[in-house]
Amino acid sequence: MTVAAVVEQDGRFLIVEENPQGITVFNQPAGHLEPDEALVDAVCREVWEETGWEILPTHLVGIYQYEPPEGGQYLRFAFAAEAVRRHDTALDPAIVAVHWLTRDELLVRQARLRSPMVTACIDDYLAGHALPLNALHYLLATAQPDA
């Protein structure tokens, strides 16, 4: 399960150029959910680690299921978010660069996108897809009292 952030400012989207497995690709700031982590907390952490940006998630754009040709399966929760503040911090070692790109600039790089989810999330964001954050519920198991 992964989370991703669609962060837009003045028609440009926050994009990372990353080298996760020896091939440089473009992606939204995104990553895996960690144990005992809420989805919204995960997307804030991933954006911080990959870009140094502090964000404010505003809504859920969509949930995307993707099966790449090489096998496996990804389930991505994509959040729209506002960029709050950029911090000078060390980035995840897999990050080559951080960019603000228009959709058209991304399409020019389509062969180097991490997956088709990159443009799908942006297109849904631009189409106004929005689920409220209160549609997400984070429930923790609690110890049962002795009977």
C-alpha positions in Angstrom: 0.0 0.0 0.0 1.4 3.4 -1.0 0.5 7.1 -0.6 1.2 9.9 -3.0 0.8 13.7 -2.9 -0.5 15.9 -5.7 0.8 19.3 -4.8 0.0 22.1 -7.2 1.2 25.7 -7.2 0.5 28.1 -10.1 -0.2 25.2 -12.6 3.0 23.3 -11.6 3.1 20.0 -9.7 5.7 18.9 -7.1 7.5 16.0 -8.8 10.5 14.0 -7.7 13.1 12.6 -10.0 14.2 9.4 -8.3 16.5 6.5 -8.9 14.9 3.7 -6.9 16.4 0.7 -8.8 19.1 2.1 -11.0 16.7 3.8 -13.5 15.9 7.5 -13.1 12.1 8.1 -13.2 9.6 10.9 -12.4 6.9 10.5 -9.8 4.8 12.3 -7.2 6.4 12.3 -3.8 5.2 8.9 -2.7 6.0 5.8 -0.7 4.9 3.0 1.5 2.8 3.1 4.6 4.7 2.2 7.7 3.4 0.1 10.6 1.0 2.0 12.9 0.8 5.0 10.6 -2.3 6.7 9.4 -2.5 7.4 5.6 -2.5 11.2 6.1 0.5 11.0 8.3 2.3 8.8 5.8 1.8 11.2 2.9 3.1 14.1 5.0 6.1 12.1 6.0 6.9 10.9 2.4 6.7 14.4 1.0 9.0 15.7 3.8 11.5 12.9 3.3 11.6 13.2 -0.5 11.3 17.0 -1.1 11.8 18.8 2.2 8.3 20.3 1.8 5.9 20.6 4.7 2.3 20.0 3.3 -1.3 20.3 4.4 -3.4 17.5 2.9 -6.8 18.9 1.7 -8.6 15.8 0.3 -8.2 12.4 -1.2 -8.0 12.5 -5.0 -8.5 8.8 -5.5 -7.4 5.2 -4.8 -5.5 3.6 -7.7 -4.8 -0.1 -8.3 -1.9 -0.8 -10.7 -0.4 -4.1 -11.9 2.9 -3.4 -13.7 4.0 -5.6 -16.5 6.8 -7.1 -14.4 4.2 -8.4 -11.9 3.1 -7.4 -8.4 0.4 -5.0 -7.5 0.3 -1.5 -6.1 -2.6 0.2 -4.2 -2.0 4.0 -4.1 -3.9 6.5 -2.0 -3.4 9.9 -3.7 -3.9 13.0 -1.7 -4.2 16.6 -2.8 -2.1 18.9 -0.6 -1.0 22.5 -0.3 2.7 23.3 0.0 3.2 25.1 3.3 6.9 25.6 3.7 10.2 24.3 2.2 12.8 23.2 4.7 16.5 22.8 4.1 16.8 19.1 5.1 18.6 16.0 3.7 16.4 14.2 1.2 15.9 10.4 0.8 19.0 9.1 -0.9 17.0 7.8 -3.9 16.0 11.3 -4.8 18.0 12.8 -7.7 16.1 16.2 -7.9 12.9 17.9 -6.9 11.0 19.8 -9.7 7.8 21.9 -10.2 6.5 20.7 -13.6 3.4 21.4 -15.6 1.3 18.5 -16.8 2.6 19.1 -20.3 6.2 19.0 -19.1 5.4 15.7 -17.5 3.8 14.3 -20.6 7.1 15.1 -22.5 8.7 12.8 -20.0 6.0 10.1 -20.2 8.4 7.3 -21.1 10.2 8.1 -17.8 7.2 8.2 -15.5 7.4 5.7 -12.6 3.9 4.5 -13.5 0.8 5.6 -15.3 -0.6 6.5 -11.9 1.5 9.7 -12.0 -0.6 11.3 -14.8 -3.8 9.5 -13.6 -3.6 11.2 -10.2 -3.0 14.6 -11.8 -5.8 14.2 -14.3 -8.2 13.3 -11.6 -7.0 16.2 -9.5 -7.5 18.6 -12.4 -11.0 17.1 -13.0 -11.9 18.0 -9.4 -12.1 14.5 -7.9 -12.2 15.0 -4.2 -13.2 12.8 -1.3 -13.1 14.5 2.2 -10.3 13.5 4.5 -13.0 12.5 7.1 -13.9 9.6 4.8 -10.7 7.9 6.1 -10.8 6.3 9.5 -7.7 5.1 11.4 -8.6 2.5 14.0 -6.1 1.0 16.3 -6.6 -2.3 18.0 -6.9 -2.0 21.7 -6.1 -4.6 24.3 -9.2 -6.5 25.5 -9.8 -6.4 29.3 -9.4 -9.7 31.1 -12.8 -11.5 31.2 
